[in-house]
Amino acid sequence: MRRFVLGEFSKPDACVEAARKLREGGVTGLDAYSPYPLHGIDEALALPRSKVPLVALTGGVLGALGGYVMQWWMNSVNYDINVGNRPSHGFWTNIPITFECGVLLAVLSIFFGSIFGFFGLPRTYHPVFESERFRTASLDAFWISAETEDEQAVGDLEGKFKALGAHKVHTVTESV
């Protein structure tokens, strides 16, 4: 049974510093919630670099390559038409469609890769949403959660949150 210890902070700097100290103290399963992006929270939680640029580059290259091969196949192999004794395949005439196919596949790969790969969606439920106090995370408060399966660690985590300046600390148990 998973438990989430939640700590509420009123200032963004206190939230970032608490996340850094908790991570350095060996606490795992940390996550932060705030009404707007916090400067430095990525480093405080030691989040890995984003893989979105790699997904976009891969999608863009595959889209451009696919668009170019599609035009080459249609113009030179499948339906070769001799118009004014021009060559059946010209590199420069294929650039606009090649570019558009590259952009299209890059955007689609970012969209679907992020939704299904990175975010694990569609996930309509998270246990921290059970907390009535957690509603302030989208208004004016800054929250840190620590996930644990050890029941004895909950008291220790609550003490650490209070020592770091959290003015509200409580635990949510995932109901199965």
Buried (B, 14 or more C-beta within 10 A) or exposed (E): EEBBBBBBBBEBEBBBBBBBBBBEEEBEBBBBBBEEEBEBBBEBBEEEEEEBEEBBEBBBEBBBBBBBEBBBEEBEEEEEEEEEEEEEBEEEEBBEBBBEBBBBBBBEBBEEBBEEEEEEEEEEEEBBEEBEBBEBBEEEBBBBBBBBEEEEBBEEBBEBBEEBBBEBBBBBEBEE
